[in-house]
Amino acid sequence: MGQLHVHEFISLDGVIDAPTWTFEYGFDPRMGERLAALTNASRGILLGRRTYQMFEGPWSSRTVEEDPGAPFFNDTTKYVVSATLRETTWRNSVVVGPYDRATITELKERVDGDLYLSGSGTLARALLADGLVDQLHLCVFPLTRGSGPRLFADGAPPSSWRTAVAESYENGVLYLNLRAA
């Protein structure tokens, strides 16, 4: 059974909305190395409908020459959790239906390797609440947003995490790899 890895760009106050606020920090090459290691170990991508539709436009036409992450996003099977999406247009994509803990558990057992989730805040919060996330990979940006969707919802059940890796980058971003305790 593979593990479910959730990757998020997150502010100090826990906001994970569309990360346009990260652009001023640039992308440290060591961040890229961490994300490449994470995606290289993953055999499936788990996405909510909104993130799937947001990713499809820019990623589906990118080549490896334009972005070394393009083969992962285009060639890896994408499992889309949605109650409304019926058909996909991005290659290697499958709609698994509305969120259901049993469906995600079965998917973790069926996929030969790890699953990677990026963005997809609503889905990430549901997975966290149901205890299905094995590891968090957080790029913590040194700013607060004040408001916006947070990784952990108000009223979420308490959980404990072990720090596996903590690194700081030249651009001020802190990378945390946390494992479910």
ZATIKE-723386 format. One line per field, with one value per atom (N, C-alpha, C): residue number from 1; residue in three letters; atom name; x, y, z. Coordinates in pm, 1 decimal. Layout:
<recs>
i: NUM	...
aa: ALA	...
at: CA	...
X: X	...
Y: Y	...
Z: Z	...
</recs>
This chain:
<recs>
i: 1	1	1	2	2	2	3	3	3	4	4	4	5	5	5	6	6	6	7	7	7	8	8	8	9	9	9	10	10	10	11	11	11	12	12	12	13	13	13	14	14	14	15	15	15	16	16	16	17	17	17	18	18	18	19	19	19	20	20	20	21	21	21	22	22	22	23	23	23	24	24	24	25	25	25	26	26	26	27	27	27	28	28	28	29	29	29	30	30	30	31	31	31	32	32	32	33	33	33	34	34	34	35	35	35	36	36	36	37	37	37	38	38	38	39	39	39	40	40	40	41	41	41	42	42	42	43	43	43	44	44	44	45	45	45	46	46	46	47	47	47	48	48	48	49	49	49	50	50	50	51	51	51	52	52	52	53	53	53	54	54	54	55	55	55	56	56	56	57	57	57	58	58	58	59	59	59	60	60	60	61	61	61	62	62	62	63	63	63	64	64	64	65	65	65	66	66	66	67	67	67	68	68	68	69	69	69	70	70	70	71	71	71	72	72	72	73	73	73	74	74	74	75	75	75	76	76	76	77	77	77	78	78	78	79	79	79	80	80	80	81	81	81	82	82	82	83	83	83	84	84	84	85	85	85	86	86	86	87	87	87	88	88	88	89	89	89	90	90	90	91	91	91	92	92	92	93	93	93	94	94	94	95	95	95	96	96	96	97	97	97	98	98	98	99	99	99	100	100	100	101	101	101	102	102	102	103	103	103	104	104	104	105	105	105	106	106	106	107	107	107	108	108	108	109	109	109	110	110	110	111	111	111	112	112	112	113	113	113	114	114	114	115	115	115	116	116	116	117	117	117	118	118	118	119	119	119	120	120	120	121	121	121	122	122	122	123	123	123	124	124	124	125	125	125	126	126	126	127	127	127	128	128	128	129	129	129	130	130	130	131	131	131	132	132	132	133	133	133	134	134	134	135	135	135	136	136	136	137	137	137	138	138	138	139	139	139	140	140	140	141	141	141	142	142	142	143	143	143	144	144	144	145	145	145	146	146	146	147	147	147	148	148	148	149	149	149	150	150	150	151	151	151	152	152	152	153	153	153	154	154	154	155	155	155	156	156	156	157	157	157	158	158	158	159	159	159	160	160	160	161	161	161	162	162	162	163	163	163	164	164	164	165	165	165	166	166	166	167	167	167	168	168	168	169	169	169	170	170	170	171	171	171	172	172	172	173	173	173	174	174	174	175	175	175	176	176	176	177	177	177	178	178	178	179	179	179	180	180	180	181	181	181
aa: MET	MET	MET	GLY	GLY	GLY	GLN	GLN	GLN	LEU	LEU	LEU	HIS	HIS	HIS	VAL	VAL	VAL	HIS	HIS	HIS	GLU	GLU	GLU	PHE	PHE	PHE	ILE	ILE	ILE	SER	SER	SER	LEU	LEU	LEU	ASP	ASP	ASP	GLY	GLY	GLY	VAL	VAL	VAL	ILE	ILE	ILE	ASP	ASP	ASP	ALA	ALA	ALA	PRO	PRO	PRO	THR	THR	THR	TRP	TRP	TRP	THR	THR	THR	PHE	PHE	PHE	GLU	GLU	GLU	TYR	TYR	TYR	GLY	GLY	GLY	PHE	PHE	PHE	ASP	ASP	ASP	PRO	PRO	PRO	ARG	ARG	ARG	MET	MET	MET	GLY	GLY	GLY	GLU	GLU	GLU	ARG	ARG	ARG	LEU	LEU	LEU	ALA	ALA	ALA	ALA	ALA	ALA	LEU	LEU	LEU	THR	THR	THR	ASN	ASN	ASN	ALA	ALA	ALA	SER	SER	SER	ARG	ARG	ARG	GLY	GLY	GLY	ILE	ILE	ILE	LEU	LEU	LEU	LEU	LEU	LEU	GLY	GLY	GLY	ARG	ARG	ARG	ARG	ARG	ARG	THR	THR	THR	TYR	TYR	TYR	GLN	GLN	GLN	MET	MET	MET	PHE	PHE	PHE	GLU	GLU	GLU	GLY	GLY	GLY	PRO	PRO	PRO	TRP	TRP	TRP	SER	SER	SER	SER	SER	SER	ARG	ARG	ARG	THR	THR	THR	VAL	VAL	VAL	GLU	GLU	GLU	GLU	GLU	GLU	ASP	ASP	ASP	PRO	PRO	PRO	GLY	GLY	GLY	ALA	ALA	ALA	PRO	PRO	PRO	PHE	PHE	PHE	PHE	PHE	PHE	ASN	ASN	ASN	ASP	ASP	ASP	THR	THR	THR	THR	THR	THR	LYS	LYS	LYS	TYR	TYR	TYR	VAL	VAL	VAL	VAL	VAL	VAL	SER	SER	SER	ALA	ALA	ALA	THR	THR	THR	LEU	LEU	LEU	ARG	ARG	ARG	GLU	GLU	GLU	THR	THR	THR	THR	THR	THR	TRP	TRP	TRP	ARG	ARG	ARG	ASN	ASN	ASN	SER	SER	SER	VAL	VAL	VAL	VAL	VAL	VAL	VAL	VAL	VAL	GLY	GLY	GLY	PRO	PRO	PRO	TYR	TYR	TYR	ASP	ASP	ASP	ARG	ARG	ARG	ALA	ALA	ALA	THR	THR	THR	ILE	ILE	ILE	THR	THR	THR	GLU	GLU	GLU	LEU	LEU	LEU	LYS	LYS	LYS	GLU	GLU	GLU	ARG	ARG	ARG	VAL	VAL	VAL	ASP	ASP	ASP	GLY	GLY	GLY	ASP	ASP	ASP	LEU	LEU	LEU	TYR	TYR	TYR	LEU	LEU	LEU	SER	SER	SER	GLY	GLY	GLY	SER	SER	SER	GLY	GLY	GLY	THR	THR	THR	LEU	LEU	LEU	ALA	ALA	ALA	ARG	ARG	ARG	ALA	ALA	ALA	LEU	LEU	LEU	LEU	LEU	LEU	ALA	ALA	ALA	ASP	ASP	ASP	GLY	GLY	GLY	LEU	LEU	LEU	VAL	VAL	VAL	ASP	ASP	ASP	GLN	GLN	GLN	LEU	LEU	LEU	HIS	HIS	HIS	LEU	LEU	LEU	CYS	CYS	CYS	VAL	VAL	VAL	PHE	PHE	PHE	PRO	PRO	PRO	LEU	LEU	LEU	THR	THR	THR	ARG	ARG	ARG	GLY	GLY	GLY	SER	SER	SER	GLY	GLY	GLY	PRO	PRO	PRO	ARG	ARG	ARG	LEU	LEU	LEU	PHE	PHE	PHE	ALA	ALA	ALA	ASP	ASP	ASP	GLY	GLY	GLY	ALA	ALA	ALA	PRO	PRO	PRO	PRO	PRO	PRO	SER	SER	SER	SER	SER	SER	TRP	TRP	TRP	ARG	ARG	ARG	THR	THR	THR	ALA	ALA	ALA	VAL	VAL	VAL	ALA	ALA	ALA	GLU	GLU	GLU	SER	SER	SER	TYR	TYR	TYR	GLU	GLU	GLU	ASN	ASN	ASN	GLY	GLY	GLY	VAL	VAL	VAL	LEU	LEU	LEU	TYR	TYR	TYR	LEU	LEU	LEU	ASN	ASN	ASN	LEU	LEU	LEU	ARG	ARG	ARG	ALA	ALA	ALA	ALA	ALA	ALA
at: N	CA	C	N	CA	C	N	CA	C	N	CA	C	N	CA	C	N	CA	C	N	CA	C	N	CA	C	N	CA	C	N	CA	C	N	CA	C	N	CA	C	N	CA	C	N	CA	C	N	CA	C	N	CA	C	N	CA	C	N	CA	C	N	CA	C	N	CA	C	N	CA	C	N	CA	C	N	CA	C	N	CA	C	N	CA	C	N	CA	C	N	CA	C	N	CA	C	N	CA	C	N	CA	C	N	CA	C	N	CA	C	N	CA	C	N	CA	C	N	CA	C	N	CA	C	N	CA	C	N	CA	C	N	CA	C	N	CA	C	N	CA	C	N	CA	C	N	CA	C	N	CA	C	N	CA	C	N	CA	C	N	CA	C	N	CA	C	N	CA	C	N	CA	C	N	CA	C	N	CA	C	N	CA	C	N	CA	C	N	CA	C	N	CA	C	N	CA	C	N	CA	C	N	CA	C	N	CA	C	N	CA	C	N	CA	C	N	CA	C	N	CA	C	N	CA	C	N	CA	C	N	CA	C	N	CA	C	N	CA	C	N	CA	C	N	CA	C	N	CA	C	N	CA	C	N	CA	C	N	CA	C	N	CA	C	N	CA	C	N	CA	C	N	CA	C	N	CA	C	N	CA	C	N	CA	C	N	CA	C	N	CA	C	N	CA	C	N	CA	C	N	CA	C	N	CA	C	N	CA	C	N	CA	C	N	CA	C	N	CA	C	N	CA	C	N	CA	C	N	CA	C	N	CA	C	N	CA	C	N	CA	C	N	CA	C	N	CA	C	N	CA	C	N	CA	C	N	CA	C	N	CA	C	N	CA	C	N	CA	C	N	CA	C	N	CA	C	N	CA	C	N	CA	C	N	CA	C	N	CA	C	N	CA	C	N	CA	C	N	CA	C	N	CA	C	N	CA	C	N	CA	C	N	CA	C	N	CA	C	N	CA	C	N	CA	C	N	CA	C	N	CA	C	N	CA	C	N	CA	C	N	CA	C	N	CA	C	N	CA	C	N	CA	C	N	CA	C	N	CA	C	N	CA	C	N	CA	C	N	CA	C	N	CA	C	N	CA	C	N	CA	C	N	CA	C	N	CA	C	N	CA	C	N	CA	C	N	CA	C	N	CA	C	N	CA	C	N	CA	C	N	CA	C	N	CA	C	N	CA	C	N	CA	C	N	CA	C	N	CA	C	N	CA	C	N	CA	C	N	CA	C	N	CA	C	N	CA	C	N	CA	C	N	CA	C	N	CA	C	N	CA	C	N	CA	C	N	CA	C	N	CA	C	N	CA	C	N	CA	C	N	CA	C	N	CA	C	N	CA	C	N	CA	C	N	CA	C	N	CA	C	N	CA	C	N	CA	C	N	CA	C	N	CA	C	N	CA	C	N	CA	C	N	CA	C	N	CA	C	N	CA	C
X: 84.0	0.0	88.2	59.1	135.3	92.2	169.0	137.8	78.9	4.4	-52.0	29.3	91.2	175.1	102.7	83.8	19.4	125.5	133.2	227.2	147.5	189.5	121.7	222.0	193.6	256.5	166.2	222.0	141.3	202.1	116.0	162.3	182.9	245.8	268.1	138.2	30.3	-97.9	-183.7	-121.9	-188.7	-271.0	-266.1	-346.9	-282.5	-366.1	-317.9	-392.9	-447.1	-522.1	-429.0	-481.3	-400.4	-272.3	-156.5	-32.0	33.7	-43.8	17.5	102.2	71.9	147.1	287.6	320.2	454.7	552.8	503.1	587.6	703.3	681.6	787.0	907.9	891.4	1000.5	1086.1	1040.5	1114.1	1108.0	1176.7	1174.2	1316.7	1354.5	1488.8	1514.0	1629.4	1658.6	1645.8	1675.6	1662.7	1516.8	1425.4	1281.8	1248.9	1302.7	1279.6	1331.8	1446.5	1503.2	1411.7	1360.4	1268.7	1141.5	1084.1	960.7	984.7	1100.1	1132.9	1144.3	1207.3	1218.0	1079.3	992.7	856.7	777.8	781.9	705.4	765.8	897.5	961.0	919.6	886.8	845.2	695.7	622.4	475.8	432.8	330.4	278.1	137.4	83.6	-47.6	-60.2	-145.5	-172.8	-320.0	-347.9	-484.2	-518.0	-628.5	-666.0	-815.7	-853.9	-993.2	-1024.7	-1152.4	-1193.9	-1135.5	-1145.5	-1098.5	-948.8	-869.6	-725.4	-694.2	-765.1	-747.5	-769.0	-878.6	-908.8	-808.8	-759.2	-660.3	-524.5	-487.5	-360.0	-362.3	-476.9	-482.9	-434.5	-481.4	-444.1	-294.4	-227.2	-83.4	1.4	-35.4	50.2	31.3	-88.8	-115.5	-37.0	3.2	77.6	226.1	270.0	412.5	495.3	616.6	712.0	822.9	900.0	1012.0	1114.6	1125.7	1218.8	1173.1	1043.3	989.7	988.9	968.6	958.9	989.4	1088.9	1122.9	1010.7	912.3	799.7	690.2	698.9	593.0	566.1	667.0	636.6	558.0	591.1	517.1	370.3	342.3	202.9	126.1	192.4	121.9	114.0	216.6	221.5	169.9	166.3	119.5	-32.8	-92.3	-237.9	-285.9	-383.3	-444.0	-580.6	-602.5	-729.6	-802.6	-916.2	-988.2	-1108.3	-1112.8	-1223.5	-1323.9	-1441.8	-1542.7	-1681.4	-1777.7	-1917.7	-1981.5	-1913.8	-1974.8	-1904.5	-1774.7	-1700.6	-1730.5	-1766.7	-1800.4	-1695.2	-1634.6	-1536.2	-1410.1	-1297.8	-1171.5	-1118.8	-1040.0	-979.7	-827.8	-772.4	-627.4	-588.7	-495.9	-460.6	-423.9	-447.0	-416.7	-493.0	-617.9	-700.6	-823.5	-861.3	-975.8	-1055.6	-1186.5	-1272.8	-1309.7	-1283.4	-1314.6	-1448.4	-1511.6	-1641.5	-1627.3	-1736.1	-1732.2	-1643.2	-1603.9	-1516.0	-1583.1	-1507.4	-1553.0	-1428.4	-1425.3	-1307.6	-1271.4	-1371.2	-1345.3	-1283.8	-1329.1	-1275.3	-1128.1	-1094.2	-955.5	-868.9	-919.2	-844.5	-816.3	-916.9	-900.6	-799.9	-802.7	-708.8	-565.2	-546.5	-413.2	-364.0	-452.8	-414.8	-388.4	-461.3	-453.7	-334.4	-303.6	-193.7	-61.6	22.0	150.4	253.0	244.3	333.8	256.0	321.7	263.0	171.4	81.9	-5.5	40.1	34.8	77.3	-43.9	-62.2	-168.8	-107.2	-144.1	-99.1	-221.0	-222.2	-339.1	-460.0	-572.1	-691.7	-728.0	-742.5	-763.9	-881.7	-995.7	-1113.4	-1085.5	-1025.1	-991.0	-885.6	-783.5	-677.5	-736.7	-827.1	-888.6	-969.5	-1042.0	-1120.2	-1028.1	-920.3	-824.8	-758.4	-723.1	-663.0	-762.1	-886.6	-988.5	-1012.8	-1000.6	-1022.5	-895.4	-785.0	-660.9	-597.2	-618.4	-566.4	-433.3	-387.2	-262.1	-146.6	-49.1	68.0	179.3	196.2	302.0	255.1	297.6	278.3	412.7	411.6	529.8	491.0	535.2	491.3	605.4	581.1	672.3	610.3	667.0	610.8	675.9	592.8	641.2	633.9	734.5	743.6	653.7	523.9	426.4	294.9	210.3	75.0	-22.7	-134.0	-236.0	-356.4	-375.4	-487.2	-616.2	-650.7	-773.0	-750.4	-835.9	-826.9	-839.8	-855.3	-869.5	-741.8	-758.9	-644.5	-634.6	-513.8	-492.0	-574.5	-572.8	-652.9	-774.0	-891.6	-1015.3	-1042.3	-1113.5	-1160.4	-1240.5	-1215.5	-1288.4	-1234.0	-1122.6	-1063.0	-1018.4	-1025.3	-980.8	-831.8	-789.8	-647.0	-567.1	-444.4	-355.4	-212.6	-128.5	12.7	97.0	206.5	297.3	439.9	524.1	667.1	742.6	837.3	917.9	1023.3	1018.5	1117.1	1230.6	1195.8	1293.8	1248.4	1342.1	1317.9	1438.0	1412.9	1519.5	1475.8	1571.4	1541.4	1616.4	1555.1	1611.5	1651.5	1737.3	1787.6	1674.7	1562.4	1451.5	1362.2	1399.4	1323.4	1218.2	1198.2	1097.4	1153.2	1067.1	1101.2	1028.1	1102.2	1040.8	1028.8	907.3	883.0	824.9	885.1	828.3	783.3	651.3	592.1	525.4	543.8	484.5	380.4	270.4	165.4	221.7	191.4	243.9	157.9
Y: -117.9	0.0	123.8	214.0	337.1	438.7	542.2	650.4	767.7	849.9	971.8	1090.0	1162.7	1278.1	1404.7	1497.2	1624.7	1733.4	1804.8	1915.0	2045.2	2143.8	2273.2	2386.7	2496.6	2624.8	2689.4	2730.8	2773.5	2897.6	2986.8	3105.9	3071.6	3161.6	3138.8	3117.2	3180.7	3163.9	3053.9	2967.4	2846.2	2856.9	2969.5	2988.3	2915.1	2846.5	2769.0	2803.5	2923.6	2958.7	2964.5	2997.2	3004.6	3082.6	3021.7	3077.5	3187.5	3277.6	3388.5	3474.6	3472.0	3549.3	3493.8	3379.5	3322.1	3374.8	3435.6	3471.8	3563.5	3656.6	3752.0	3684.6	3560.4	3489.3	3409.1	3392.5	3311.8	3164.1	3084.2	2939.4	2891.8	2868.1	2823.8	2686.6	2665.1	2535.8	2417.1	2438.7	2328.7	2290.8	2387.3	2354.8	2259.6	2291.7	2207.0	2066.0	2054.0	1921.2	1842.0	1906.4	1838.8	1794.2	1883.4	1848.2	1739.8	1742.9	1638.5	1503.4	1498.6	1372.1	1321.4	1411.2	1374.1	1321.7	1391.8	1348.0	1222.6	1208.8	1089.5	962.3	974.4	857.9	829.3	917.2	904.3	837.2	754.4	681.7	726.3	822.2	876.5	1015.4	1095.6	1230.5	1234.6	1281.1	1293.5	1442.2	1479.0	1619.6	1636.9	1749.6	1790.7	1852.5	1868.9	1920.2	2057.5	2151.3	2287.5	2289.9	2219.0	2217.5	2144.3	2034.4	1963.7	2060.4	2134.5	2226.4	2341.9	2384.9	2491.9	2442.4	2319.2	2262.8	2225.1	2179.5	2125.4	2225.1	2347.0	2446.5	2464.3	2503.7	2527.7	2401.5	2292.7	2174.1	2088.9	2077.1	1980.2	2008.2	2131.7	2163.5	2186.3	2179.1	2199.9	2078.9	2108.9	2003.7	2000.3	1894.5	1881.2	1992.5	2042.4	2152.1	2280.3	2298.4	2417.6	2404.0	2280.9	2258.5	2111.1	2082.4	1942.9	1864.8	1933.2	1865.0	1823.3	1867.1	1839.4	1690.1	1604.4	1461.7	1402.3	1442.2	1389.5	1427.8	1554.3	1598.2	1548.3	1527.1	1483.0	1331.7	1260.1	1115.8	1032.4	1088.6	1015.4	1016.1	907.9	902.8	1000.4	1081.0	1178.8	1125.3	1114.4	1068.1	1191.8	1222.4	1344.7	1312.5	1374.6	1356.0	1468.0	1428.9	1529.5	1467.2	1540.2	1497.9	1553.8	1648.4	1714.4	1685.9	1662.6	1637.5	1496.5	1485.5	1354.5	1304.5	1395.5	1358.7	1441.3	1383.9	1456.5	1477.9	1582.3	1610.0	1607.2	1597.8	1591.2	1444.5	1404.6	1263.2	1203.1	1074.3	997.6	1047.9	1087.3	1135.7	1048.0	1023.3	938.9	1009.4	1018.7	1072.1	956.5	972.5	865.6	887.7	1002.4	1032.1	1124.4	1144.2	1234.2	1179.3	1266.7	1223.7	1115.7	1009.0	897.5	834.0	825.9	771.9	631.9	545.7	408.8	407.3	495.8	501.9	542.2	640.2	684.9	575.7	509.0	399.4	289.5	255.3	152.9	199.1	326.9	381.2	372.6	404.5	392.7	248.1	154.0	12.1	-34.0	20.4	-24.9	32.8	159.7	223.5	164.3	123.7	62.6	171.5	231.1	339.1	448.4	560.7	670.6	756.2	827.7	926.4	1065.2	1158.4	1296.5	1386.5	1476.2	1574.5	1711.9	1804.9	1942.8	2032.5	2139.6	2227.0	2152.1	2163.1	2084.7	2095.8	2219.4	2245.2	2171.8	2171.1	2103.1	1954.3	1895.0	1753.5	1726.8	1810.7	1792.3	1796.2	1890.7	1899.1	1774.4	1721.2	1598.4	1480.7	1468.9	1360.4	1369.2	1490.2	1509.7	1473.2	1517.5	1488.4	1338.8	1265.8	1120.8	1041.0	1109.3	1040.4	964.8	1009.7	937.9	992.9	1104.3	1164.8	1104.6	1051.6	991.7	1093.5	1185.6	1285.6	1419.3	1526.0	1662.3	1714.8	1783.7	1850.1	1996.0	2078.3	2217.3	2310.9	2399.0	2509.1	2630.2	2666.5	2771.4	2904.7	2996.7	3127.5	3226.2	3312.3	3400.1	3523.5	3499.8	3607.4	3554.5	3644.9	3606.1	3660.3	3592.0	3632.7	3695.4	3665.6	3723.5	3647.0	3620.8	3543.7	3456.7	3358.9	3266.4	3124.1	3030.3	2890.3	2837.8	2766.9	2714.3	2563.5	2511.7	2368.6	2290.6	2333.8	2268.2	2355.9	2301.1	2376.0	2398.7	2506.3	2527.3	2405.4	2357.9	2242.0	2108.4	2109.2	1982.5	1902.2	1769.7	1689.3	1710.2	1706.5	1720.1	1607.5	1638.2	1536.5	1569.1	1468.1	1485.2	1446.3	1518.6	1495.9	1494.5	1414.4	1409.2	1481.7	1563.9	1632.7	1535.9	1510.1	1423.4	1506.8	1621.6	1710.0	1854.0	1939.1	2083.7	2152.1	2232.2	2303.3	2446.4	2536.3	2673.5	2703.4	2788.2	2821.1	2968.3	3000.3	3137.1	3237.9	3194.8	3287.0	3309.0	3250.2	3269.4	3164.2	3072.7	2967.9	2855.9	2800.7	2687.4	2564.3	2457.2	2331.5	2239.7	2185.1	2088.9	1962.0	1850.0	1719.7	1661.6	1648.5	1599.8	1466.6	1373.4	1240.5	1219.4	1157.5	1131.6	1049.6	1091.5	1022.0	900.0
Z: 0.0	0.0	0.0	-91.6	-100.5	3.8	11.6	103.1	27.3	99.3	42.8	93.8	-1.0	29.2	-15.4	75.2	43.9	41.6	-71.0	-87.3	-96.5	-16.6	-19.3	-5.7	-76.0	-47.1	56.2	169.8	282.5	347.4	393.3	464.1	611.9	685.3	828.3	905.0	858.1	927.4	865.6	784.8	738.5	612.4	542.2	421.1	303.6	226.1	110.8	-17.1	-28.4	-149.5	-270.2	-387.0	-509.5	-478.6	-496.6	-441.2	-523.6	-580.5	-653.8	-561.4	-432.1	-332.5	-311.6	-368.4	-352.9	-457.2	-564.2	-677.4	-639.2	-546.7	-511.6	-446.0	-400.1	-333.8	-431.0	-551.8	-648.2	-611.4	-688.1	-667.5	-647.5	-523.2	-490.2	-553.8	-615.2	-678.1	-581.3	-454.4	-357.8	-336.1	-350.8	-346.2	-460.8	-577.9	-694.3	-673.8	-609.6	-581.8	-488.3	-386.0	-293.1	-363.9	-444.3	-514.6	-618.7	-684.5	-781.3	-712.5	-596.0	-522.1	-483.6	-443.4	-404.9	-524.9	-634.7	-751.3	-814.2	-811.8	-868.4	-795.1	-668.1	-588.7	-600.6	-666.4	-673.6	-803.5	-793.2	-909.7	-947.8	-873.9	-905.6	-846.8	-909.2	-862.2	-822.3	-703.0	-653.1	-651.9	-716.9	-728.4	-709.0	-651.6	-651.9	-786.7	-816.8	-948.2	-979.0	-886.5	-915.4	-944.9	-866.2	-890.0	-1019.9	-1045.9	-1173.0	-1289.9	-1287.2	-1396.8	-1401.7	-1287.0	-1282.1	-1335.7	-1304.2	-1350.2	-1499.0	-1546.9	-1682.8	-1787.5	-1782.1	-1883.4	-1896.6	-1789.7	-1803.8	-1817.5	-1749.8	-1752.3	-1876.5	-1929.1	-2036.2	-2163.8	-2184.7	-2306.2	-2281.2	-2157.1	-2126.1	-2165.3	-2207.6	-2241.9	-2137.3	-2137.9	-2044.3	-2065.8	-2189.2	-2216.4	-2146.1	-2133.9	-2067.4	-1915.5	-1867.6	-1723.6	-1696.3	-1612.5	-1586.5	-1518.0	-1461.5	-1398.0	-1494.9	-1619.6	-1717.4	-1737.7	-1752.4	-1771.5	-1654.5	-1531.7	-1417.5	-1427.1	-1447.4	-1448.8	-1570.8	-1681.1	-1801.0	-1815.6	-1772.7	-1795.9	-1679.1	-1561.2	-1443.3	-1439.9	-1396.3	-1385.9	-1280.7	-1321.2	-1232.3	-1190.9	-1060.2	-1005.3	-952.6	-1015.1	-983.8	-896.2	-779.5	-687.2	-714.1	-764.3	-798.4	-805.7	-754.7	-765.5	-892.1	-958.3	-1074.7	-1206.6	-1205.0	-1328.8	-1378.4	-1501.9	-1559.5	-1657.5	-1732.2	-1834.2	-1814.1	-1853.9	-1847.5	-1988.3	-2004.6	-2135.0	-2128.5	-2011.1	-1992.4	-1989.0	-2072.3	-2083.4	-1946.9	-1936.3	-1815.0	-1692.9	-1713.4	-1603.0	-1587.1	-1460.9	-1427.6	-1318.3	-1337.3	-1232.5	-1140.5	-1010.1	-915.1	-845.3	-872.1	-812.4	-693.6	-620.8	-505.2	-395.2	-303.4	-195.1	-112.4	-91.2	-9.2	51.6	182.1	251.3	200.1	181.9	137.5	-2.9	-89.6	-225.9	-223.8	-140.0	-131.8	-69.3	31.9	94.1	-8.0	-88.1	-192.2	-296.8	-332.1	-430.2	-376.7	-249.5	-188.9	-194.0	-178.5	-184.0	-326.5	-422.0	-561.5	-636.6	-613.2	-686.9	-637.1	-731.8	-698.8	-671.0	-553.3	-515.1	-444.5	-428.4	-353.1	-439.7	-372.3	-434.7	-392.1	-485.5	-463.5	-477.4	-382.1	-389.4	-371.9	-458.6	-447.8	-459.0	-378.5	-380.8	-328.8	-399.6	-366.7	-218.8	-171.5	-30.0	30.9	-36.2	18.0	34.1	-67.1	-62.4	45.1	52.0	152.7	293.5	319.1	452.7	484.8	387.4	409.9	437.6	362.0	381.6	517.8	559.3	691.2	801.6	786.7	888.7	901.5	790.0	791.6	821.1	847.7	882.6	767.7	643.7	527.4	474.6	529.9	484.1	563.1	491.0	554.8	578.2	481.8	495.1	439.8	507.1	459.0	411.8	300.2	245.8	229.9	323.2	327.8	293.9	199.0	171.5	240.0	356.0	440.1	401.2	354.2	310.8	426.8	440.8	556.7	547.0	542.5	541.6	595.9	636.1	676.4	574.0	559.1	462.0	531.2	657.9	731.2	712.9	589.5	563.5	441.2	429.0	316.8	366.2	273.8	313.8	376.9	485.2	558.8	539.5	560.2	545.5	647.1	771.3	874.1	903.1	882.3	902.3	1049.9	1079.7	1216.6	1258.2	1378.2	1428.5	1381.4	1306.1	1260.4	1382.0	1372.9	1486.1	1511.3	1637.1	1666.9	1601.1	1564.4	1507.5	1546.7	1545.1	1577.6	1456.9	1439.2	1327.1	1378.3	1312.7	1343.6	1231.8	1270.3	1170.0	1117.3	987.7	923.9	864.8	804.8	743.2	765.8	794.9	801.6	737.8	635.2	564.4	540.4	543.0	503.5	374.7	293.6	163.4	157.7	62.3	46.2	25.1	-32.1	-58.1	64.6	179.2	301.6	328.0	235.1	249.7	337.1	420.1	505.5	451.2	428.1	383.2	503.8	524.4	630.8	570.6	602.9	571.8	705.0	721.2	844.9	819.1	911.1	898.4	1007.0	968.7	1065.1	1180.5	1302.5	1421.0	1453.8
</recs>
